[in-house]
């Protein structure tokens, strides 16, 4: 039976079906390769949970570091205050060590002069 006008022949239908099937096979292969690359929801959930836990750990460590830095700064300020007090006390001690002998020398001189004048 001859083909009707406008209808493809059996050979053409076979070629069209083969082309469509190869196109579908290519598209399914592309889709499968993309699905292989996609992360499953379970893996994403586990990864997100891990990232959140690690972030919380890092925030805790950061807070500890900040507290340690603040304590170190406070300790350093206390050390500076104590060092200033120690230096001030040392200066006063040196000053007294200088003034007392000079005062004794002056008093001795005054007494010697007075003793000479009083004779």
Secondary structure, DSSP 8 states (H G I E B T S, - for coil): ----TTS--HHHHHHHHHHHHHHHHHHHHHHHHHHHHS--HHHHHHHHHHHHHHHHHHHHHHHHHHHHHHHHHHHHHHHHHHHHHHHHHHHHHHHHHHHHHHHHHHHHHHHHHHHHHH-
